[in-house]
């Protein structure tokens, strides 16, 4: 059985400002619970891109190599950072330069044109200096609509050409997201498209690629929508880029036209890399201070999530009769999309009609993600829910003697806040119950 998941991101902020995650719980619907530790990433909370983490071009050049990408990746001139959001910016413009560093000016690139040429578009990208092998790779982003835009988030191993496309996006079709696998041998070609009930250019969405030893999963806003059985052998760089597409026979055509809105922005809230945690581990909140409030005054409250949306909810029972969770459905208001197709692989034929290959729904698709933030400066923990509630949920905070300090049940709002101000320093247990499944994390107030 292929597992699908509920996500709980246990995120603890060690400073006032952008939140830095530390632990994520992954609750599979078959009862398995995996734990992930934050190992690398960028919250884009500074005034400039962190050059210790990222290159601003491919290592070999400022164009992929004269392939179907038309853009020239400038040395940091196509970045904008504002309020914790990085904008990779595509612009019309003219720049005369070499596309590939190590080739001569007259060398012919893949498109049959010389290496030294005039480029009609500039753009920005992130190419990690770190290489990764296995893990969870997460991005929260808003994508640009418009003919010719081709943003992507992917893992690339170079030679041999192993590649996991966590997503590629076609700006002319803003409700569709593409995913696939590339490898030179010992793997089956795999790829497809999912469609959502809203617009990827209208809201921020969270997309994650889970690369395990013998399987890859894709997740959108906590809902798993595809998997591929196979093994990738080589460590890979993590890339986010805003490409400008070319015309046929290139994929993701057509090229920009007179309707294409420039400048365009691939907006990124954060990029996070998680590794599995298998040993005993505790969350530590340093420099915690109590307020001296009487314990009887301890309060925790449910608060409505500020942002609402009229996004249409997705009902899994309308798609796959064999999967029907026996819980009353309660879809939370949200500003993100739900996958409308959970296929192993979807393709278009030459006439542009959708055709289906290897229909493999992810069994019991995940419905909910919960992110947990700790704010030592205000002595509170905040749990934010997104997605659908298909099982009774209880959130509890306990001391080590299992005395309940706080409990919330029958959760129907988007946010739960737990006030820690009257607690003394020490260890506590944060417990989440989802139907018959549960997970607990130790929290140390230092």
Secondary structure as a PSIPRED ss2 file (coil, helix, strand):
# PSIPRED VFORMAT (PSIPRED V4.0)

   1 X C   1.000  0.000  0.000
   2 X C   1.000  0.000  0.000
   3 X C   1.000  0.000  0.000
   4 X C   1.000  0.000  0.000
   5 X E   0.000  0.000  1.000
   6 X E   0.000  0.000  1.000
   7 X E   0.000  0.000  1.000
   8 X E   0.000  0.000  1.000
   9 X E   0.000  0.000  1.000
  10 X E   0.000  0.000  1.000
  11 X E   0.000  0.000  1.000
  12 X E   0.000  0.000  1.000
  13 X E   0.000  0.000  1.000
  14 X C   1.000  0.000  0.000
  15 X C   1.000  0.000  0.000
  16 X C   1.000  0.000  0.000
  17 X C   1.000  0.000  0.000
  18 X C   1.000  0.000  0.000
  19 X C   1.000  0.000  0.000
  20 X C   1.000  0.000  0.000
  21 X E   0.000  0.000  1.000
  22 X E   0.000  0.000  1.000
  23 X E   0.000  0.000  1.000
  24 X E   0.000  0.000  1.000
  25 X E   0.000  0.000  1.000
  26 X E   0.000  0.000  1.000
  27 X E   0.000  0.000  1.000
  28 X E   0.000  0.000  1.000
  29 X C   1.000  0.000  0.000
  30 X C   1.000  0.000  0.000
  31 X C   1.000  0.000  0.000
  32 X C   1.000  0.000  0.000
  33 X E   0.000  0.000  1.000
  34 X E   0.000  0.000  1.000
  35 X E   0.000  0.000  1.000
  36 X E   0.000  0.000  1.000
  37 X E   0.000  0.000  1.000
  38 X E   0.000  0.000  1.000
  39 X E   0.000  0.000  1.000
  40 X E   0.000  0.000  1.000
  41 X E   0.000  0.000  1.000
  42 X E   0.000  0.000  1.000
  43 X C   1.000  0.000  0.000
  44 X C   1.000  0.000  0.000
  45 X C   1.000  0.000  0.000
  46 X C   1.000  0.000  0.000
  47 X C   1.000  0.000  0.000
  48 X C   1.000  0.000  0.000
  49 X C   1.000  0.000  0.000
  50 X C   1.000  0.000  0.000
  51 X C   1.000  0.000  0.000
  52 X C   1.000  0.000  0.000
  53 X C   1.000  0.000  0.000
  54 X E   0.000  0.000  1.000
  55 X E   0.000  0.000  1.000
  56 X C   1.000  0.000  0.000
  57 X C   1.000  0.000  0.000
  58 X E   0.000  0.000  1.000
  59 X C   1.000  0.000  0.000
  60 X C   1.000  0.000  0.000
  61 X E   0.000  0.000  1.000
  62 X C   1.000  0.000  0.000
  63 X C   1.000  0.000  0.000
  64 X C   1.000  0.000  0.000
  65 X C   1.000  0.000  0.000
  66 X C   1.000  0.000  0.000
  67 X C   1.000  0.000  0.000
  68 X C   1.000  0.000  0.000
  69 X C   1.000  0.000  0.000
  70 X C   1.000  0.000  0.000
  71 X E   0.000  0.000  1.000
  72 X E   0.000  0.000  1.000
  73 X E   0.000  0.000  1.000
  74 X C   1.000  0.000  0.000
  75 X C   1.000  0.000  0.000
  76 X C   1.000  0.000  0.000
  77 X C   1.000  0.000  0.000
  78 X C   1.000  0.000  0.000
  79 X E   0.000  0.000  1.000
  80 X E   0.000  0.000  1.000
  81 X E   0.000  0.000  1.000
  82 X E   0.000  0.000  1.000
  83 X C   1.000  0.000  0.000
  84 X C   1.000  0.000  0.000
  85 X E   0.000  0.000  1.000
  86 X E   0.000  0.000  1.000
  87 X E   0.000  0.000  1.000
  88 X E   0.000  0.000  1.000
  89 X E   0.000  0.000  1.000
  90 X E   0.000  0.000  1.000
  91 X E   0.000  0.000  1.000
  92 X E   0.000  0.000  1.000
  93 X E   0.000  0.000  1.000
  94 X E   0.000  0.000  1.000
  95 X E   0.000  0.000  1.000
  96 X E   0.000  0.000  1.000
  97 X E   0.000  0.000  1.000
  98 X E   0.000  0.000  1.000
  99 X C   1.000  0.000  0.000
 100 X E   0.000  0.000  1.000
 101 X C   1.000  0.000  0.000
 102 X C   1.000  0.000  0.000
 103 X C   1.000  0.000  0.000
 104 X C   1.000  0.000  0.000
 105 X C   1.000  0.000  0.000
 106 X C   1.000  0.000  0.000
 107 X C   1.000  0.000  0.000
 108 X E   0.000  0.000  1.000
 109 X C   1.000  0.000  0.000
 110 X C   1.000  0.000  0.000
 111 X C   1.000  0.000  0.000
 112 X C   1.000  0.000  0.000
 113 X C   1.000  0.000  0.000
 114 X E   0.000  0.000  1.000
 115 X C   1.000  0.000  0.000
 116 X E   0.000  0.000  1.000
 117 X E   0.000  0.000  1.000
 118 X E   0.000  0.000  1.000
 119 X E   0.000  0.000  1.000
 120 X E   0.000  0.000  1.000
 121 X E   0.000  0.000  1.000
 122 X E   0.000  0.000  1.000
 123 X E   0.000  0.000  1.000
 124 X C   1.000  0.000  0.000
 125 X E   0.000  0.000  1.000
 126 X E   0.000  0.000  1.000
 127 X E   0.000  0.000  1.000
 128 X E   0.000  0.000  1.000
 129 X E   0.000  0.000  1.000
 130 X E   0.000  0.000  1.000
 131 X E   0.000  0.000  1.000
 132 X E   0.000  0.000  1.000
 133 X C   1.000  0.000  0.000
 134 X C   1.000  0.000  0.000
 135 X E   0.000  0.000  1.000
 136 X E   0.000  0.000  1.000
 137 X E   0.000  0.000  1.000
 138 X E   0.000  0.000  1.000
 139 X E   0.000  0.000  1.000
 140 X E   0.000  0.000  1.000
 141 X E   0.000  0.000  1.000
 142 X E   0.000  0.000  1.000
 143 X C   1.000  0.000  0.000
 144 X C   1.000  0.000  0.000
 145 X C   1.000  0.000  0.000
 146 X C   1.000  0.000  0.000
 147 X C   1.000  0.000  0.000
 148 X C   1.000  0.000  0.000
 149 X E   0.000  0.000  1.000
 150 X E   0.000  0.000  1.000
 151 X E   0.000  0.000  1.000
 152 X E   0.000  0.000  1.000
 153 X E   0.000  0.000  1.000
 154 X E   0.000  0.000  1.000
 155 X E   0.000  0.000  1.000
 156 X E   0.000  0.000  1.000
 157 X C   1.000  0.000  0.000
 158 X C   1.000  0.000  0.000
 159 X C   1.000  0.000  0.000
 160 X C   1.000  0.000  0.000
 161 X C   1.000  0.000  0.000
 162 X C   1.000  0.000  0.000
 163 X E   0.000  0.000  1.000
 164 X E   0.000  0.000  1.000
 165 X E   0.000  0.000  1.000
 166 X E   0.000  0.000  1.000
 167 X E   0.000  0.000  1.000
 168 X E   0.000  0.000  1.000
 169 X E   0.000  0.000  1.000
 170 X C   1.000  0.000  0.000
 171 X C   1.000  0.000  0.000
 172 X C   1.000  0.000  0.000
 173 X C   1.000  0.000  0.000
 174 X C   1.000  0.000  0.000
 175 X C   1.000  0.000  0.000
 176 X E   0.000  0.000  1.000
 177 X E   0.000  0.000  1.000
 178 X E   0.000  0.000  1.000
 179 X E   0.000  0.000  1.000
 180 X E   0.000  0.000  1.000
 181 X E   0.000  0.000  1.000
 182 X E   0.000  0.000  1.000
 183 X C   1.000  0.000  0.000
 184 X C   1.000  0.000  0.000
 185 X C   1.000  0.000  0.000
 186 X C   1.000  0.000  0.000
 187 X C   1.000  0.000  0.000
 188 X C   1.000  0.000  0.000
 189 X C   1.000  0.000  0.000
 190 X E   0.000  0.000  1.000
 191 X E   0.000  0.000  1.000
 192 X E   0.000  0.000  1.000
 193 X E   0.000  0.000  1.000
 194 X E   0.000  0.000  1.000
 195 X E   0.000  0.000  1.000
 196 X E   0.000  0.000  1.000
 197 X C   1.000  0.000  0.000
 198 X C   1.000  0.000  0.000
 199 X C   1.000  0.000  0.000
 200 X C   1.000  0.000  0.000
 201 X C   1.000  0.000  0.000
 202 X C   1.000  0.000  0.000
 203 X C   1.000  0.000  0.000
 204 X C   1.000  0.000  0.000
 205 X E   0.000  0.000  1.000
 206 X E   0.000  0.000  1.000
 207 X E   0.000  0.000  1.000
 208 X E   0.000  0.000  1.000
 209 X E   0.000  0.000  1.000
 210 X E   0.000  0.000  1.000
 211 X E   0.000  0.000  1.000
 212 X C   1.000  0.000  0.000
 213 X C   1.000  0.000  0.000
 214 X C   1.000  0.000  0.000
 215 X E   0.000  0.000  1.000
 216 X E   0.000  0.000  1.000
 217 X E   0.000  0.000  1.000
 218 X E   0.000  0.000  1.000
 219 X E   0.000  0.000  1.000
 220 X E   0.000  0.000  1.000
 221 X C   1.000  0.000  0.000
 222 X C   1.000  0.000  0.000
 223 X E   0.000  0.000  1.000
 224 X E   0.000  0.000  1.000
 225 X E   0.000  0.000  1.000
 226 X E   0.000  0.000  1.000
 227 X E   0.000  0.000  1.000
 228 X E   0.000  0.000  1.000
 229 X E   0.000  0.000  1.000
 230 X C   1.000  0.000  0.000
 231 X C   1.000  0.000  0.000
 232 X C   1.000  0.000  0.000
 233 X C   1.000  0.000  0.000
 234 X C   1.000  0.000  0.000
 235 X C   1.000  0.000  0.000
 236 X E   0.000  0.000  1.000
 237 X E   0.000  0.000  1.000
 238 X E   0.000  0.000  1.000
 239 X E   0.000  0.000  1.000
 240 X E   0.000  0.000  1.000
 241 X E   0.000  0.000  1.000
 242 X E   0.000  0.000  1.000
 243 X E   0.000  0.000  1.000
 244 X E   0.000  0.000  1.000
 245 X C   1.000  0.000  0.000
 246 X C   1.000  0.000  0.000
 247 X C   1.000  0.000  0.000
 248 X C   1.000  0.000  0.000
 249 X C   1.000  0.000  0.000
 250 X C   1.000  0.000  0.000
 251 X C   1.000  0.000  0.000
 252 X C   1.000  0.000  0.000
 253 X C   1.000  0.000  0.000
 254 X C   1.000  0.000  0.000
 255 X C   1.000  0.000  0.000
 256 X C   1.000  0.000  0.000
 257 X C   1.000  0.000  0.000
 258 X C   1.000  0.000  0.000
 259 X C   1.000  0.000  0.000
 260 X C   1.000  0.000  0.000
 261 X C   1.000  0.000  0.000
 262 X C   1.000  0.000  0.000
 263 X C   1.000  0.000  0.000
 264 X E   0.000  0.000  1.000
 265 X E   0.000  0.000  1.000
 266 X E   0.000  0.000  1.000
 267 X E   0.000  0.000  1.000
 268 X E   0.000  0.000  1.000
 269 X E   0.000  0.000  1.000
 270 X E   0.000  0.000  1.000
 271 X E   0.000  0.000  1.000
 272 X E   0.000  0.000  1.000
 273 X E   0.000  0.000  1.000
 274 X E   0.000  0.000  1.000
 275 X E   0.000  0.000  1.000
 276 X E   0.000  0.000  1.000
 277 X C   1.000  0.000  0.000
 278 X C   1.000  0.000  0.000
 279 X C   1.000  0.000  0.000
 280 X C   1.000  0.000  0.000
 281 X C   1.000  0.000  0.000
 282 X C   1.000  0.000  0.000
 283 X E   0.000  0.000  1.000
 284 X E   0.000  0.000  1.000
 285 X E   0.000  0.000  1.000
 286 X C   1.000  0.000  0.000
 287 X C   1.000  0.000  0.000
 288 X C   1.000  0.000  0.000
 289 X C   1.000  0.000  0.000
 290 X C   1.000  0.000  0.000
 291 X C   1.000  0.000  0.000
 292 X C   1.000  0.000  0.000
 293 X C   1.000  0.000  0.000
 294 X C   1.000  0.000  0.000
 295 X H   0.000  1.000  0.000
 296 X H   0.000  1.000  0.000
 297 X H   0.000  1.000  0.000
 298 X C   1.000  0.000  0.000
 299 X C   1.000  0.000  0.000
 300 X E   0.000  0.000  1.000
 301 X E   0.000  0.000  1.000
 302 X E   0.000  0.000  1.000
 303 X E   0.000  0.000  1.000
 304 X C   1.000  0.000  0.000
 305 X C   1.000  0.000  0.000
 306 X C   1.000  0.000  0.000
 307 X C   1.000  0.000  0.000
 308 X C   1.000  0.000  0.000
 309 X C   1.000  0.000  0.000
 310 X C   1.000  0.000  0.000
 311 X C   1.000  0.000  0.000
 312 X C   1.000  0.000  0.000
 313 X C   1.000  0.000  0.000
 314 X C   1.000  0.000  0.000
 315 X C   1.000  0.000  0.000
 316 X H   0.000  1.000  0.000
 317 X H   0.000  1.000  0.000
 318 X H   0.000  1.000  0.000
 319 X C   1.000  0.000  0.000
 320 X C   1.000  0.000  0.000
 321 X C   1.000  0.000  0.000
 322 X C   1.000  0.000  0.000
 323 X C   1.000  0.000  0.000
 324 X C   1.000  0.000  0.000
 325 X C   1.000  0.000  0.000
 326 X C   1.000  0.000  0.000
 327 X C   1.000  0.000  0.000
 328 X C   1.000  0.000  0.000
 329 X C   1.000  0.000  0.000
 330 X E   0.000  0.000  1.000
 331 X E   0.000  0.000  1.000
 332 X C   1.000  0.000  0.000
 333 X C   1.000  0.000  0.000
 334 X C   1.000  0.000  0.000
 335 X C   1.000  0.000  0.000
 336 X C   1.000  0.000  0.000
 337 X C   1.000  0.000  0.000
 338 X C   1.000  0.000  0.000
 339 X E   0.000  0.000  1.000
 340 X C   1.000  0.000  0.000
 341 X C   1.000  0.000  0.000
 342 X C   1.000  0.000  0.000
 343 X C   1.000  0.000  0.000
 344 X C   1.000  0.000  0.000
 345 X C   1.000  0.000  0.000
 346 X E   0.000  0.000  1.000
 347 X E   0.000  0.000  1.000
 348 X E   0.000  0.000  1.000
 349 X C   1.000  0.000  0.000
 350 X C   1.000  0.000  0.000
 351 X C   1.000  0.000  0.000
 352 X C   1.000  0.000  0.000
 353 X C   1.000  0.000  0.000
 354 X E   0.000  0.000  1.000
 355 X E   0.000  0.000  1.000
 356 X E   0.000  0.000  1.000
 357 X C   1.000  0.000  0.000
 358 X C   1.000  0.000  0.000
 359 X C   1.000  0.000  0.000
 360 X C   1.000  0.000  0.000
 361 X C   1.000  0.000  0.000
 362 X C   1.000  0.000  0.000
 363 X C   1.000  0.000  0.000
 364 X C   1.000  0.000  0.000
 365 X C   1.000  0.000  0.000
 366 X C   1.000  0.000  0.000
 367 X C   1.000  0.000  0.000
 368 X E   0.000  0.000  1.000
 369 X E   0.000  0.000  1.000
 370 X E   0.000  0.000  1.000
 371 X E   0.000  0.000  1.000
 372 X E   0.000  0.000  1.000
 373 X E   0.000  0.000  1.000
 374 X E   0.000  0.000  1.000
 375 X E   0.000  0.000  1.000
 376 X C   1.000  0.000  0.000
 377 X C   1.000  0.000  0.000
 378 X C   1.000  0.000  0.000
 379 X C   1.000  0.000  0.000
 380 X E   0.000  0.000  1.000
 381 X E   0.000  0.000  1.000
 382 X E   0.000  0.000  1.000
 383 X E   0.000  0.000  1.000
 384 X E   0.000  0.000  1.000
 385 X E   0.000  0.000  1.000
 386 X E   0.000  0.000  1.000
 387 X E   0.000  0.000  1.000
 388 X E   0.000  0.000  1.000
 389 X E   0.000  0.000  1.000
 390 X C   1.000  0.000  0.000
 391 X C   1.000  0.000  0.000
 392 X C   1.000  0.000  0.000
 393 X E   0.000  0.000  1.000
 394 X E   0.000  0.000  1.000
 395 X E   0.000  0.000  1.000
 396 X E   0.000  0.000  1.000
 397 X E   0.000  0.000  1.000
 398 X E   0.000  0.000  1.000
 399 X E   0.000  0.000  1.000
 400 X C   1.000  0.000  0.000
 401 X C   1.000  0.000  0.000
 402 X C   1.000  0.000  0.000
 403 X C   1.000  0.000  0.000
 404 X E   0.000  0.000  1.000
 405 X E   0.000  0.000  1.000
 406 X E   0.000  0.000  1.000
 407 X E   0.000  0.000  1.000
 408 X E   0.000  0.000  1.000
 409 X E   0.000  0.000  1.000
 410 X C   1.000  0.000  0.000
 411 X C   1.000  0.000  0.000
 412 X C   1.000  0.000  0.000
 413 X C   1.000  0.000  0.000
 414 X C   1.000  0.000  0.000
 415 X E   0.000  0.000  1.000
 416 X E   0.000  0.000  1.000
 417 X E   0.000  0.000  1.000
 418 X E   0.000  0.000  1.000
 419 X E   0.000  0.000  1.000
 420 X C   1.000  0.000  0.000
 421 X C   1.000  0.000  0.000
 422 X C   1.000  0.000  0.000
 423 X C   1.000  0.000  0.000
 424 X C   1.000  0.000  0.000
 425 X C   1.000  0.000  0.000
 426 X E   0.000  0.000  1.000
 427 X E   0.000  0.000  1.000
 428 X E   0.000  0.000  1.000
 429 X E   0.000  0.000  1.000
 430 X E   0.000  0.000  1.000
 431 X E   0.000  0.000  1.000
 432 X E   0.000  0.000  1.000
 433 X E   0.000  0.000  1.000
 434 X E   0.000  0.000  1.000
 435 X C   1.000  0.000  0.000
 436 X C   1.000  0.000  0.000
 437 X E   0.000  0.000  1.000
 438 X E   0.000  0.000  1.000
 439 X E   0.000  0.000  1.000
 440 X E   0.000  0.000  1.000
 441 X E   0.000  0.000  1.000
 442 X E   0.000  0.000  1.000
 443 X E   0.000  0.000  1.000
 444 X E   0.000  0.000  1.000
 445 X E   0.000  0.000  1.000
 446 X C   1.000  0.000  0.000
